[in-house]
Amino acid sequence: MPATPEEPPAPTGHALDLPADQNDLEAWIIAVVRAAGPHRLDRALAAAETVAGERFGEQATVTAMRRVLTVELVRQHPGHVS
């Protein structure tokens, strides 16, 4: 059985503030996902999509969310995602 990847540190409060720069959008979404945990993830993602979409537009927000979710799934389930 492969070793379980070490859990990343919890995001800081500042990391949960919606960024002003689109280049920081993926890092913000990662912070939201990690802070939400599995039981609140659906609500956190819906809220993040709404807020980020208002600032950065739907296309940029959805693209960033797809990248982040792919990376987070691989991190959480190595060997199960191809």
LUMDO-273008 format. One line per field, with one value per atom (N, C-alpha, C): atom name; x, y, z. Coordinates in Angstrom, 2 decimals. Example, Ala and Ser with C-alpha at 12.3 -4.5 7.8 and 13.67 -1.06 7.14 Angstrom:
2
a	(N, CA, C, N, CA, C)
u	(13.19, 12.30, 13.20, 12.85, 13.67, 12.90)
v	(-5.69, -4.50, -3.30, -2.25, -1.06, 0.03)
w	(7.80, 7.80, 7.80, 7.08, 7.14, 7.87)
This chain:
82
a	(N, CA, C, N, CA, C, N, CA, C, N, CA, C, N, CA, C, N, CA, C, N, CA, C, N, CA, C, N, CA, C, N, CA, C, N, CA, C, N, CA, C, N, CA, C, N, CA, C, N, CA, C, N, CA, C, N, CA, C, N, CA, C, N, CA, C, N, CA, C, N, CA, C, N, CA, C, N, CA, C, N, CA, C, N, CA, C, N, CA, C, N, CA, C, N, CA, C, N, CA, C, N, CA, C, N, CA, C, N, CA, C, N, CA, C, N, CA, C, N, CA, C, N, CA, C, N, CA, C, N, CA, C, N, CA, C, N, CA, C, N, CA, C, N, CA, C, N, CA, C, N, CA, C, N, CA, C, N, CA, C, N, CA, C, N, CA, C, N, CA, C, N, CA, C, N, CA, C, N, CA, C, N, CA, C, N, CA, C, N, CA, C, N, CA, C, N, CA, C, N, CA, C, N, CA, C, N, CA, C, N, CA, C, N, CA, C, N, CA, C, N, CA, C, N, CA, C, N, CA, C, N, CA, C, N, CA, C, N, CA, C, N, CA, C, N, CA, C, N, CA, C, N, CA, C, N, CA, C, N, CA, C, N, CA, C, N, CA, C, N, CA, C, N, CA, C, N, CA, C, N, CA, C, N, CA, C)
u	(0.86, 0.00, 0.90, 0.67, 1.50, 1.30, 2.34, 2.26, 1.22, 0.51, -0.48, 0.26, -0.10, 0.59, 0.31, 1.30, 1.16, 0.09, -0.73, -1.77, -1.12, -1.59, -1.04, -1.47, -0.74, -1.14, -2.47, -3.18, -4.45, -4.17, -5.06, -4.85, -4.98, -4.25, -4.34, -5.62, -6.01, -7.18, -7.02, -5.81, -5.54, -5.71, -5.36, -5.48, -6.93, -7.86, -9.28, -9.95, -9.19, -9.71, -9.65, -10.74, -10.77, -9.68, -8.81, -7.71, -8.19, -7.39, -7.67, -7.13, -6.11, -5.42, -5.85, -6.24, -6.67, -5.57, -4.31, -3.20, -3.19, -3.88, -3.94, -5.22, -6.04, -7.34, -7.21, -6.32, -6.18, -5.74, -4.80, -4.35, -5.51, -6.35, -7.50, -8.49, -8.74, -9.66, -9.11, -7.80, -7.18, -7.43, -7.24, -7.47, -8.92, -9.86, -11.28, -11.58, -11.06, -11.30, -10.75, -9.54, -8.91, -9.56, -10.02, -10.67, -12.07, -12.74, -14.11, -14.19, -13.27, -13.35, -14.43, -14.50, -15.40, -16.89, -17.28, -18.71, -19.32, -18.47, -18.97, -18.47, -17.81, -17.16, -18.14, -19.29, -20.24, -20.71, -21.01, -21.46, -20.32, -19.13, -17.97, -17.63, -17.68, -17.39, -18.45, -19.69, -20.76, -20.59, -20.29, -20.09, -18.85, -17.77, -16.54, -16.75, -17.49, -17.76, -18.54, -19.52, -20.33, -19.48, -18.75, -17.96, -16.85, -16.12, -15.02, -15.55, -16.68, -17.28, -17.66, -18.11, -18.46, -17.23, -16.10, -14.88, -14.09, -13.97, -13.07, -13.78, -15.08, -15.82, -15.94, -16.97, -17.29, -16.19, -15.68, -14.70, -13.42, -12.87, -11.65, -11.88, -13.04, -13.36, -13.49, -14.24, -14.44, -13.11, -12.31, -11.00, -10.13, -10.07, -9.27, -9.81, -11.12, -11.71, -11.39, -11.44, -11.13, -9.68, -8.77, -7.36, -7.16, -7.73, -7.56, -8.16, -9.36, -10.02, -9.26, -8.71, -7.91, -6.70, -5.99, -4.79, -5.16, -6.23, -6.63, -7.09, -7.78, -8.20, -6.99, -6.03, -4.81, -4.07, -3.99, -3.28, -3.96, -5.28, -6.01, -6.15, -6.08, -6.28, -5.22, -3.96, -2.92, -3.12, -2.91, -3.07, -4.48, -5.45, -6.85, -7.31, -6.60, -6.99, -5.95, -6.44, -5.48, -5.67)
v	(-1.17, 0.00, 1.23, 2.18, 3.37, 4.25, 5.00, 5.90, 6.98, 7.36, 8.42, 9.74, 10.56, 11.84, 12.69, 13.43, 14.29, 15.34, 15.62, 16.62, 18.00, 18.82, 20.17, 20.99, 22.05, 22.89, 23.57, 23.88, 24.60, 25.99, 26.48, 27.82, 28.89, 29.96, 31.10, 31.88, 32.71, 33.55, 34.44, 34.96, 35.81, 35.04, 33.76, 32.94, 32.76, 32.97, 32.80, 34.07, 35.16, 36.40, 36.31, 36.64, 36.61, 37.53, 37.02, 37.84, 38.92, 39.94, 40.99, 40.61, 39.76, 39.37, 37.97, 37.84, 36.53, 35.48, 35.89, 34.94, 34.22, 34.76, 34.15, 33.34, 33.24, 32.59, 31.11, 30.37, 28.94, 28.72, 29.53, 29.40, 29.66, 30.62, 30.92, 29.75, 29.16, 28.03, 26.85, 26.61, 25.55, 25.81, 27.04, 27.38, 27.14, 27.50, 27.29, 25.80, 25.00, 23.55, 22.93, 23.28, 22.69, 23.15, 24.39, 24.90, 24.30, 24.03, 23.52, 22.11, 21.27, 19.87, 19.15, 17.84, 17.06, 17.30, 17.68, 17.81, 19.13, 20.12, 21.43, 21.78, 20.86, 21.15, 21.64, 21.01, 21.42, 22.86, 23.22, 24.60, 25.59, 25.21, 26.11, 26.35, 25.30, 25.46, 26.30, 26.10, 26.91, 28.38, 28.67, 30.05, 30.64, 29.86, 30.34, 30.62, 29.76, 29.96, 31.25, 31.51, 32.71, 33.96, 34.00, 35.18, 35.42, 34.37, 34.51, 34.85, 34.27, 34.56, 36.03, 36.63, 38.05, 38.91, 38.51, 39.31, 38.97, 37.69, 37.27, 36.72, 36.57, 36.03, 34.51, 34.00, 32.57, 31.68, 32.03, 31.17, 31.03, 32.13, 32.07, 31.30, 31.48, 30.81, 29.31, 28.89, 27.46, 26.79, 27.45, 26.90, 26.70, 27.69, 27.58, 26.48, 26.38, 25.34, 23.95, 23.77, 22.46, 22.07, 23.00, 22.71, 22.32, 23.13, 22.89, 21.55, 21.26, 20.01, 18.81, 18.89, 17.78, 17.53, 18.59, 18.46, 17.94, 18.47, 18.03, 16.57, 16.13, 14.72, 13.80, 14.15, 13.35, 13.33, 14.47, 14.56, 13.69, 13.72, 12.98, 11.50, 11.14, 9.76, 9.31, 9.31, 8.92, 7.45, 7.20, 5.85, 5.51, 6.34, 6.07, 6.93, 8.00, 8.92, 8.78, 8.57, 8.45, 9.55)
w	(0.00, 0.00, 0.00, -0.94, -0.99, 0.24, 0.55, 1.69, 1.43, 2.47, 2.36, 2.28, 1.28, 1.18, 2.41, 2.80, 3.96, 3.69, 4.67, 4.51, 4.41, 3.50, 3.40, 4.61, 4.91, 6.05, 5.77, 6.82, 6.68, 6.12, 5.29, 4.72, 5.79, 5.59, 6.51, 6.20, 7.12, 6.90, 5.68, 5.48, 4.32, 3.02, 3.00, 1.80, 1.38, 2.31, 2.01, 1.50, 1.42, 0.85, -0.67, -1.34, -2.80, -3.33, -4.20, -4.69, -5.67, -5.80, -6.78, -8.14, -8.15, -9.39, -9.82, -11.06, -11.59, -11.49, -11.50, -11.38, -10.04, -9.05, -7.73, -7.51, -8.54, -8.40, -8.03, -8.68, -8.37, -6.93, -6.45, -5.05, -4.09, -4.43, -3.58, -3.56, -4.73, -4.79, -4.00, -4.08, -3.28, -1.80, -1.37, 0.04, 0.43, -0.43, -0.15, -0.04, -0.96, -0.95, 0.33, 0.69, 1.87, 3.16, 3.21, 4.42, 4.59, 3.48, 3.54, 4.09, 3.70, 4.11, 3.31, 3.43, 2.58, 2.81, 4.01, 4.31, 3.84, 3.60, 3.16, 1.76, 1.10, -0.16, -1.22, -1.35, -2.39, -2.20, -0.96, -0.70, -0.88, -0.45, -0.58, -2.04, -2.87, -4.29, -4.99, -4.64, -5.25, -4.90, -3.65, -3.23, -3.89, -3.95, -4.58, -6.05, -6.73, -8.15, -8.38, -7.54, -7.67, -7.45, -6.36, -6.01, -7.03, -7.36, -8.33, -9.71, -10.08, -11.37, -11.54, -10.46, -10.50, -10.75, -10.19, -10.33, -11.60, -11.92, -13.00, -14.23, -14.17, -15.29, -15.19, -15.84, -15.75, -16.33, -17.50, -18.16, -17.33, -16.84, -16.04, -14.75, -14.15, -12.89, -13.08, -14.09, -14.34, -14.72, -15.53, -15.92, -14.68, -13.82, -12.59, -11.69, -11.56, -10.71, -11.24, -12.54, -13.13, -12.84, -13.02, -12.74, -11.27, -10.39, -8.96, -8.55, -8.99, -8.59, -9.11, -10.30, -10.83, -9.95, -9.60, -8.77, -7.38, -6.80, -5.46, -5.45, -6.48, -6.56, -6.63, -7.44, -7.56, -6.24, -5.57, -4.28, -3.23, -3.21, -2.19, -2.50, -3.78, -4.19, -5.19, -4.77, -5.72, -6.15, -7.42, -7.92, -8.36, -8.00, -8.37, -9.53, -9.80, -10.86, -11.97, -13.20, -14.30, -15.29)
